[in-house]
Amino acid sequence: MTDGTRSERTDDDIPSGRTAVVIGGGLAGVTAALALADAGMHVTLLEGRPRLGGLAFSFQRGDLTVDNGQHVYLRCCTAYRWFLDRIEGVALAPLQDRLDVPVLDLAKPEGRRLGRLRRDPLPVPLHLGRSLAAYPHLSLAERARVGQAALALRALDLGDPSLDAQDFGSWLAARGQSARAIEALWDLVGVATLNAVAQDASLALAAMVFKTGLLSDPGAADIGWAHVPLGELHDRLARKALDSAGVRTELRTRVTSVSSNENGTWSVQVPGETHTADTVVLAVAQREAYDLLPEGALDAPENLLEIGTAPILNVHVVYDRTVLTKPFFAALGTPVQWVFDRTHASGLREGQYLALSQSAAQDDIDAPVAVLRERYLPELERLLPGARGAEVLDFFVTRERTATFAPTPGVGRLRPGARTKAPGLYLAGAWTATGWPATMESAVRSGVNAADAALRTLGRPRPRHLFEFEEAA
């Protein structure tokens, strides 16, 4: 592997149709590179950052190893689970045995605040019936109407293009869902998975999330998360897998242009070097893809610029003692959304480190740290009695202003597929047309889609093991 070091490379000994350059080292790019290499391609991966992992990464803060944000996946995320298996990281990011989400409601008196969303070992939709019937954060009538809306949601055809033009909030309201039900259930799940509240989310994407995660298989929504820093998975283990597959990885390497050659190959220009390849995969953010796309590659490249972005704010708090005894919880009646215990994963030896994941954080993303401290520390004390006498040893925030594409109504028509009109040039990224919102699952699926399209065009064998997750899905 090369880390920012460039040298002249000749590929005269590599048969025609066997070389590929993947631009971008996030999950989409790493997946595409591994998939192409597994099929016998000679692959070069170019990443502008000094690390792999894209927007799911770690960094050092003193003795702490900090994830830029809390990332989780579900049992139904079969592509990401395949990725973990491919990089030999499954054991480092285990799934719950069974869905169980503690939900604290600050609007209720202490001692009556805790509710749970969990499943039973029963067929869909009975697997959630007991949990919903006992969910204390909704009235009996609201719970009944939630069940009716879930059945209506299950009946939707995800292939219906009209769903993309509707917003999820209006659809819920039309089916008797109160503002409280939307807050305490639909948005509790939807904001974390879509990075948008129901009224701002495409019905198509929301229906996909709820149908796949909650209404397809009893265990589909079981939650998994990394018990080590994300960099251990998406950088260190990913690099190891790429090296083992024979991928040449260049970090700190910013691509300046992509152009086609008269002989049907492609030239990828970086400072001081030109890479020539038969296949190129652009696995970068949509705006960067727009800048690099050659003329004529898409019918409407301006659509990429119309795909909006949505922010995620992460608040990090280190206490001098343990204040939370569960691995995570969700909250209602407070600005706090989801809180995770990251103590062990970060390497903290004394005290406790909590990470607050705040999706759809347009109101807070640019607020000064001092303002966020005044806003969130009192909320944590209200939620966690143990925090009231604890000393805050550290408080800091990480901000991803363009964390995901915005899942707004109509976004589906803007998302391109893996193929472009330029032979040999493919697109990957969570923002492409995977059918999923901007998740790690969508990123991995996009990388597989791009590799699959390239291999089909080249007439090369598709490694069977690469696509096993499709059968699992």
C-alpha positions in Angstrom: 0.0 0.0 0.0 1.1 3.5 -0.7 0.4 6.4 1.6 0.7 9.6 -0.3 3.8 8.4 -2.3 3.5 8.5 -6.1 5.5 6.7 -8.6 5.3 6.0 -12.3 3.4 2.8 -13.0 3.2 0.8 -16.2 0.4 -1.6 -16.8 1.6 -3.0 -20.1 1.7 -6.5 -18.6 -1.9 -6.3 -17.5 -4.4 -7.6 -20.1 -7.0 -5.2 -21.6 -10.1 -4.8 -19.5 -8.4 -5.7 -16.3 -7.5 -2.3 -14.7 -9.8 -0.1 -12.5 -9.4 3.1 -10.6 -11.8 3.7 -7.7 -11.9 7.4 -6.6 -12.9 7.7 -2.9 -12.1 5.6 0.1 -15.4 5.7 2.0 -17.4 2.5 2.4 -18.7 2.8 -1.1 -15.2 3.1 -2.6 -13.7 0.4 -0.4 -16.5 -2.0 -1.3 -16.2 -1.3 -5.0 -12.4 -1.8 -4.9 -12.7 -5.1 -3.0 -15.5 -6.4 -5.3 -13.5 -5.6 -8.4 -10.3 -7.0 -7.0 -12.1 -10.2 -5.9 -13.2 -10.6 -9.6 -9.6 -10.5 -10.7 -9.3 -6.8 -11.6 -6.1 -4.8 -10.9 -7.4 -2.0 -8.8 -6.0 1.3 -7.6 -8.0 3.2 -4.8 -7.4 6.9 -4.5 -8.5 8.8 -1.4 -7.8 12.5 -0.6 -7.9 12.1 3.1 -5.1 10.5 5.2 -7.4 7.6 6.1 -10.2 5.4 4.8 -13.7 5.3 6.1 -15.3 8.5 4.6 -17.8 10.0 7.1 -17.6 7.0 9.5 -14.2 7.5 11.1 -12.3 7.9 14.4 -9.7 10.4 15.7 -7.6 10.9 18.8 -8.5 13.4 21.5 -5.8 13.1 24.1 -6.0 9.5 25.3 -9.5 9.0 23.9 -10.2 7.4 20.5 -13.3 9.2 19.4 -15.8 8.3 16.6 -16.9 11.4 14.7 -20.4 10.2 15.2 -22.4 7.2 16.5 -23.1 4.8 13.7 -25.4 1.8 14.0 -26.8 -0.8 11.6 -29.7 -3.3 11.7 -29.9 -7.0 11.1 -31.7 -6.2 7.8 -28.5 -4.3 6.6 -27.3 -7.4 4.8 -24.8 -5.6 2.6 -23.0 -3.9 5.5 -23.0 -7.2 7.4 -21.4 -8.7 4.3 -18.8 -5.9 4.4 -18.0 -6.6 8.0 -17.5 -10.2 7.2 -15.3 -9.4 4.2 -13.0 -7.3 6.3 -13.1 -9.8 9.2 -14.8 -7.4 11.5 -18.1 -9.1 12.4 -17.1 -9.9 16.0 -16.2 -6.2 16.6 -19.6 -4.9 15.7 -22.1 -7.4 17.1 -25.9 -7.3 16.9 -28.3 -7.4 19.8 -29.8 -10.8 20.4 -33.2 -9.2 20.2 -34.4 -5.6 19.5 -34.6 -3.7 22.8 -34.6 0.1 22.9 -35.1 1.9 26.3 -37.0 5.1 25.7 -37.0 7.8 28.5 -39.8 10.5 28.4 -38.9 13.6 30.3 -42.5 14.8 30.2 -43.4 12.1 32.8 -42.6 12.1 36.5 -39.4 10.3 37.6 -40.1 6.6 38.0 -42.6 6.5 35.2 -40.4 7.7 32.4 -39.1 4.5 31.0 -40.7 2.7 28.1 -39.2 0.0 25.8 -39.5 -0.9 22.2 -38.6 -4.6 21.9 -39.6 -7.6 20.0 -40.9 -11.0 20.8 -40.0 -14.3 19.0 -43.2 -14.2 17.0 -44.1 -13.7 13.3 -44.5 -10.2 11.8 -46.4 -8.1 12.8 -47.1 -9.9 16.1 -43.4 -9.6 17.1 -44.0 -6.0 18.1 -47.6 -6.4 19.4 -46.9 -6.8 23.1 -44.3 -4.0 23.1 -46.7 -1.6 21.3 -49.6 -2.5 23.5 -47.5 -1.7 26.6 -45.7 1.4 25.3 -46.4 4.0 28.0 -45.5 7.0 25.9 -48.7 6.8 23.8 -52.4 6.6 24.8 -54.4 3.4 24.2 -56.1 5.1 21.3 -52.8 6.3 19.8 -51.4 2.8 20.1 -54.4 1.3 18.2 -54.0 3.9 15.4 -50.3 3.2 15.2 -51.1 -0.5 14.5 -53.5 0.6 11.8 -50.9 2.8 10.2 -48.3 0.1 10.3 -50.6 -2.3 8.4 -51.3 0.5 5.8 -47.5 1.0 5.5 -46.9 -2.7 5.0 -49.4 -2.6 2.1 -47.5 0.1 0.2 -45.7 -0.9 -3.0 -42.1 0.4 -2.8 -42.0 0.2 -6.5 -44.7 2.9 -6.9 -42.9 6.1 -8.0 -45.7 8.3 -6.6 -44.5 7.5 -3.1 -41.4 9.6 -3.6 -43.4 12.7 -4.3 -45.3 12.5 -1.0 -44.0 13.5 2.5 -44.2 10.9 5.3 -45.7 13.3 7.8 -48.8 14.1 5.7 -49.2 10.4 5.0 -49.1 9.6 8.8 -51.5 12.5 9.7 -54.0 11.3 7.0 -54.0 7.9 8.8 -54.8 9.3 12.2 -51.4 9.7 13.7 -51.3 12.4 16.3 -48.4 14.8 16.7 -47.5 12.8 19.9 -47.5 9.5 18.0 -45.2 10.9 15.3 -42.8 12.3 18.0 -42.8 9.3 20.3 -42.6 6.5 17.7 -42.4 7.4 14.0 -39.8 10.1 14.4 -38.0 8.3 17.2 -37.0 5.7 14.5 -37.3 7.8 11.4 -35.0 10.7 12.5 -32.2 8.4 13.4 -32.5 6.4 10.1 -33.5 9.1 7.6 -31.9 12.2 9.2 -35.1 14.1 8.8 -38.4 14.5 10.6 -41.5 12.9 9.0 -42.8 16.0 7.4 -39.5 16.5 5.6 -39.0 12.9 4.5 -40.0 11.2 1.3 -42.7 8.6 1.9 -40.8 6.2 -0.4 -37.7 6.3 1.8 -39.7 6.2 5.0 -41.8 3.3 3.9 -38.6 1.4 2.8 -37.1 1.9 6.3 -40.2 0.8 8.2 -41.2 -2.0 5.9 -37.7 -3.4 5.8 -36.7 -2.8 9.4 -39.9 -3.4 11.3 -42.3 -5.2 9.0 -40.3 -7.7 7.0 -38.7 -10.2 9.4 -39.0 -10.4 13.2 -35.3 -9.8 13.7 -34.8 -7.2 11.0 -34.5 -4.3 13.4 -32.1 -5.8 15.9 -29.4 -3.1 16.4 -25.7 -3.6 15.9 -22.9 -1.1 16.5 -19.1 -1.1 16.7 -17.6 -2.0 20.1 -14.3 -0.7 18.9 -13.5 2.7 17.3 -14.9 3.0 13.7 -11.3 3.5 12.5 -10.5 0.0 13.5 -13.1 -1.3 11.1 -13.4 1.2 8.3 -9.7 2.1 8.1 -7.3 -0.5 9.7 -9.3 -3.7 8.8 -10.4 -2.2 5.5 -6.8 -1.4 4.5 -5.8 -4.9 5.5 -8.5 -6.4 3.3 -7.5 -4.2 0.4 -3.9 -5.1 0.7 -4.8 -8.8 0.8 -6.9 -8.4 -2.3 -4.0 -6.8 -4.1 -5.5 -3.3 -4.3 -3.1 -0.4 -4.5 -4.3 2.2 -2.1 -3.0 5.8 -2.3 -4.1 8.2 0.5 -3.7 11.9 0.6 -4.2 11.8 -3.2 -6.7 14.3 -4.6 -8.1 13.6 -8.0 -8.2 16.7 -10.2 -9.8 15.4 -13.4 -11.2 12.3 -15.1 -11.2 12.1 -18.9 -11.7 9.4 -21.6 -9.0 8.4 -24.1 -9.4 7.6 -27.8 -8.7 3.9 -27.2 -11.6 3.6 -24.8 -9.5 3.8 -21.6 -9.7 6.4 -18.9 -7.2 8.9 -17.5 -7.4 9.9 -13.9 -5.2 12.9 -13.1 -3.7 13.5 -9.6 -0.9 15.9 -8.8 2.3 14.6 -10.4 0.7 11.4 -12.0 -1.9 10.1 -14.4 -3.5 6.8 -13.8 -4.8 4.9 -16.8 -7.6 2.4 -16.4 -10.3 0.5 -18.3 -12.9 1.1 -15.5 -13.3 4.1 -13.2 -15.7 4.2 -10.2 -16.5 7.7 -8.8 -17.3 7.0 -5.2 -17.3 10.5 -3.8 -20.0 12.9 -2.6 -22.5 14.1 -5.2 -21.0 17.6 -5.5 -17.5 16.3 -6.0 -18.9 13.7 -8.5 -20.5 16.6 -10.4 -17.1 18.4 -10.6 -15.3 15.3 -11.9 -17.9 14.0 -14.3 -16.9 14.4 -18.0 -19.4 16.1 -20.3 -22.2 13.8 -21.5 -21.7 11.2 -18.7 -25.2 11.9 -17.4 -28.3 13.3 -19.1 -28.9 15.8 -16.3 -25.8 16.2 -14.2 -27.3 19.3 -12.6 -29.6 16.9 -10.7 -26.6 16.0 -8.5 -26.5 19.6 -7.3 -30.2 19.5 -6.4 -29.7 16.6 -4.0 -29.6 18.5 -0.7 -27.7 17.6 2.4 -28.6 17.2 6.1 -26.4 17.7 9.2 -25.7 15.5 12.2 -24.3 16.9 15.5 -22.6 14.7 18.0 -22.1 15.9 21.6 -19.4 14.1 23.6 -19.4 14.2 27.4 -16.8 12.6 29.8 -17.9 12.2 33.4 -15.8 11.3 36.4 -18.1 8.4 37.2 -20.6 6.0 35.7 -24.0 7.7 35.1 -25.6 5.3 32.6 -25.8 1.6 33.1 -27.3 0.7 29.7 -25.4 0.7 26.4 -27.8 3.3 24.9 -31.2 4.9 25.2 -33.5 7.2 23.2 -35.2 10.2 24.7 -38.5 12.1 24.4 -39.5 15.5 25.7 -36.0 16.9 25.4 -33.6 18.1 22.7 -31.5 14.9 23.4 -32.3 12.2 20.9 -30.0 9.1 21.4 -27.3 8.6 24.0 -24.6 5.9 23.7 -22.0 4.7 26.2 -18.6 4.8 24.4 -16.4 4.3 27.4 -14.9 1.0 26.6 -14.6 1.6 22.8 -12.8 4.9 23.4 -10.2 3.4 25.7 -11.3 5.5 28.7 -10.0 3.9 31.9 -11.9 5.9 34.5 -15.3 7.6 34.5 -17.7 7.3 31.6 -17.9 8.7 28.1 -21.3 9.3 26.6 -22.0 10.3 23.0 -25.2 12.1 22.0 -26.2 11.6 18.4 -28.4 14.4 17.2 -29.8 13.9 13.7 -31.6 16.5 11.6 -29.6 19.0 13.6 -30.1 22.1 11.5 -30.9 24.3 14.6 -27.7 23.3 16.5 -25.1 22.5 13.9 -23.5 25.9 14.0 -24.1 26.8 17.6 -21.0 27.6 19.7 -19.7 24.9 22.0 -20.6 27.0 25.1 -24.2 27.3 24.0 -24.4 23.6 23.4 -22.9 22.8 26.8 -25.6 25.0 28.4 -28.3 23.3 26.4 -27.3 19.6 26.8 -25.7 19.1 30.1 -28.8 20.1 32.1 -30.9 17.8 29.9 -28.5 14.9 30.7 -28.9 15.6 34.4 -32.7 15.5 34.0 -32.5 12.2 32.1 -29.8 10.6 34.3 -30.0 11.1 38.0 -26.4 9.9 38.4 -25.2 12.8 36.3 -26.4 15.4 38.8 -23.5 15.0 41.1 -20.9 14.0 38.6 -18.1 16.2 37.4 -17.8 16.8 33.7 -14.2 16.2 32.8 -14.6 17.0 29.1 -17.2 18.3 26.7 -16.8 18.7 23.0 -18.8 18.4 19.8 -18.2 17.0 16.3 -20.2 18.4 13.4 -20.9 16.8 10.1 -22.7 19.6 8.2 -23.2 17.4 5.1 -23.5 14.1 6.9 -26.1 12.6 4.6 -28.2 13.5 1.5 -31.5 15.1 2.5 -34.3 12.5 2.0 -36.8 15.1 0.9 -39.8 14.3 -1.2 -38.7 14.1 -4.9 -35.1 13.1 -4.1 -35.6 9.7 -5.7 -35.8 11.2 -9.2 -32.5 12.9 -8.7 -30.5 9.9 -7.6 -28.6 8.3 -10.5 -27.8 4.6 -10.9 -24.4 3.1 -11.0 -24.1 3.3 -14.8 -23.3 6.5 -16.7 -23.6 7.1 -20.4 -19.8 7.1 -20.6 -18.6 3.4 -21.1 -16.4 2.3 -18.3 -17.4 5.1 -15.9 -19.6 4.2 -12.8 -21.0 6.0 -9.8 -21.1 4.9 -6.2 -22.1 6.5 -2.9 -24.9 6.4 -0.5 -26.6 9.1 -2.5 -27.0 7.0 -5.6 -30.1 5.0 -6.4 -29.8 2.2 -3.9 -33.4 2.5 -2.6 -32.0 3.1 0.9 -31.6 6.4 2.7 -28.0 7.6 3.4 -26.8 4.8 5.6 -23.7 2.6 5.8 -25.9 0.0 4.1 -26.7 2.3 1.2 -23.0 3.1 0.8 -21.9 -0.6 0.7 -24.8 -1.5 -1.7 -23.7 1.3 -4.0 -20.2 0.0 -4.2 -21.5 -3.5 -5.0 -23.8 -2.0 -7.7 -21.0 -0.1 -9.3 -18.7 -3.2 -9.3 -21.5 -5.4 -10.6 -22.3 -3.0 -13.5 -18.6 -2.8 -14.4 -18.1 -6.6 -14.3 -21.2 -7.2 -16.4 -20.0 -4.7 -19.0 -16.6 -6.4 -19.1 -18.2 -9.8 -19.3 -16.2 -10.9 -16.3 -17.4 -13.6 -13.9 -19.2 -12.2 -10.8 -17.8 -13.8 -7.7 -20.7 -15.7 -6.1 -19.7 -14.9 -2.6 -19.9 -11.2 -3.3 -23.6 -11.2 -3.9 -24.8 -13.6 -1.2 -26.2 -10.7 0.8 -28.8 -10.1 -2.0 -30.3 -13.6 -1.3 -30.3 -12.9 2.5 -32.1 -9.6 1.9 
